């Protein structure tokens, strides 16, 4: 199946590296004009824009703290002005502060909830205004299998990702009648900066419990996002698509 996003504008938060970068490049390869967003990783985001342009795609660079509601509004306005609209929002920005709850500092809780969950609220609210007017839109939230199954030492991360799932289902019900779908993709374990902190013992345990016997690739997550962004996926909303090699079933 060839998915053609020509004429669409997509914004991918946290797209300077890892899964976000792969999503930005996948959407651009399908013809979308892509807003590459970063907060701190300017070099990575610039490299993604350069790669998209080298492949003949259209991309522009944007900086913002997407957990700040006013910055989220201004980011959406900037994308709409520079790229001509906003049709597809991928909420991918995320961070971790892993530690057992007994030793978790309040700041470690707050920064993960704000970056991972509040940003989804702020960006979705800002982006959906234009989508409601045009009666077409795709909001795709990157959650995690940890939000489904939980993970010791990640109470803050699991709470934020589980919150994204509840948010996705609720917003999907609110705006489905306006031809806007809201879905989530739940990656399994993929080699990125967020998984670099895993010990060899933890990696071995993950692989032992993953039926396909390996970690995923960022490009495999990106393909799931592309599928949900397509016109022909209009009857899918409020869904959580696990892309995890079978790690979490049911």
N, C-alpha and C positions, 0 to 999 in steps of 0.2 A: 504494500500500500504506500503510495506516494502522498505525503502531506504537504500541501502548498499553503504557506502563510503569507504569500505576496499581498501587500497592501495593509498588513497588520503591523502594529507597533507593540513591542513587548518590553517590559521592564523586569529585570531579574535583580533582586537585592542580594548583596553579598556575592557578586559574581566575579571577583578578582582572582579566585582560585577554586580548586576542588570541584565539587558538584555544581556550584553556581556558574563557574566558568564553562563547564561542559554544557550546561543548559543554555547559556547565552549563545554558544557556538552552534548548538543543534538548532535552535530557533532561527538563528541567522541563516544557516544553511538551507532551511526550509523557506526562506524568502522574507522573513520578518525583519523590520528595522528594530534593532535591539539597543535598549538603554542599559549600559553596563554600569552597575552601581558599586561603590565602595565607601567605607568609612575611614579605614586606616591603611589599607593595602593599595596604595596608588600605583606602585610599579606593576603589581599583578594585574590590576584592572586595565592599565594602559596596554599591557601586553595582549590581553584578551581582545581589546578593541583593534589593535594592530593586526592580530591574526584573522579576525573577522573581515577586516578590510582587504587583507592580502588574498582572501578567498573570494573576493568580489561582493561581499556583503556590506550592509550598512550598519554602523554602530557609532554610538556617542557615549562619552564618559560623564558620569555624574557622581558627586560626593554628597553624603548626608548622613546624619545619625537618624536612622529610621525608627528608633524607639521614641523620638521626640515628635510629638504630633504636629507641631508647626513646621518642622523641617520636612516631615512626610508630605504635608500639603504643598510646600514649595517645590519639593522634588517632583511631584506629579505635574505641577504646573510647568516646570522647566522641561520635562520630557514632552509634554503636549505641545509646548511652543517650538522646541527644536526639532522634534520628529513628526509632528503633525497629528498627535492624538495619543491614546493609550487604550489598547484592546485586550492585552494579556498581561496580567500581573503574576509574577512568581515570587512568593515570599520565601526566600531562602536564607536570609541573614541569620546567623546563629553563632553561639559560643558555648563553651563549657567551663565549669569551675568544679571539677570532680573532687569530692571528699565525703566521708561519712557524715551523716546529719549531726552526730554528736560533736563534731569539730567544725561544722560549716558555719562560717561567719555570715552575718546578715547581708553584708555587701556581696558575698558570693551567691547568695540566693537572689538578691535584687537584680544584679547585672545579668544573670541568666534569664530570669523571667522577663526583664525589660527587653533584652536583645532578641530573644527567641519568640516571645508571646505578645508583648505589648506592641512590638513592631508590626505584627500581623494585623492587629486591630488598627493601628495608625495608618498603615499603608492601604489596607482594604477600604477603610472609610474614605480616605482621600481619593482613591482610584475609582470607586464604584459610582461616584457622582456622574462622571462622564459616561460610564458604561450604561447607567440608567437612562441618560438622555439619548444615547444612540441605540439602546435596546439590543446590545450585544456585548458580551464580555466573557473573559475566562480569568478566574482567580484560582491559582494553584499554590497550595501551601505545602512546604516541605516539613513534614513531621519526622518521626523516627519509630522504628520498632520498639525502642526503649519506652516510648509513650504508650505502647500497647502492653508490653510485658513487664516493664520496670527493670531496674538495674541497680544493684548495690553500689553505693558511692555516687549515685547520680540522681538523688531525690529532686534536686532543683531542675536538672535537665529533663528528667522524666515528667515532672509536673508541667513544665513548659510545653513539652511535645504532646502530652495528653490534652492539655488545654487547647492546643491547635486543632486537635481532632474534634473536640466539642464545638469550638468556634466554627469550623468548617461546616459541620452538619447544621448548625443553627443558621448561619448566614445563607447557606444553600436554600433553606426553606423560605427565607425572607425575600429573596430576589429571583427565584426560579421563573416567576411569571414574566420577567422582563428579558428573558433569553440570556441570562447570565448564569453560568455554572460555577460552582465552587467545589473544588475537590482537593484532596490531599494525597501526596505521595510519601510513603513511609519507607525510606531506605533501610536496608540492613547495614552491615558493617562494610564500609568502603574506605580504602586507604586515602585519607585526607589529613590535614593538620589536626582535625578534631580527634582522629583515631591514633595519631602518632604517640599519644600518651599511654596507650595500652602496653602492658607487659607481655613478654613472650608467652607466659602462662595463660594470660587472658586471651591472647590471640589463638592459642591452641584450643582453648575451651570453646571459643566461638566457632572455629572451624569444625570441631567435633560435633557441634549441635546444628550445623548448617548442612542440610541434605545434599546440596550440590558440591560441598566440600571445598569451597573457596570464598574469598571476599568478592564483593561486587566491584564494578568499575564505574567511575563517574558517568561515563557515556551511557551505561545501562539505565541509570536514573534519569538522565536527560531524555532518553527515548520515551520513557513513561510520561514525562511532562509534555513532550511534543504530541503524543497521542491524545492526552486530555485537552490540549489546546486546539485540536483540529475541529473544523466545522462539523464533521461527521460524529463527533463525540457529544453532540448537543443533548442527548438523552441520558447522559451520565452526570449526576450531581449529588453532592453530599457523600461521595464515596471516598474511602481510604484505600489506595492501591499500594499494597506491600510489595516492594521490590527487594527481596531479602534472601533469595536462594532457598526459600522454604523454612527459614529460621523460626518464624512465627506463623503458625497456621491456625485457622479457625477464627 
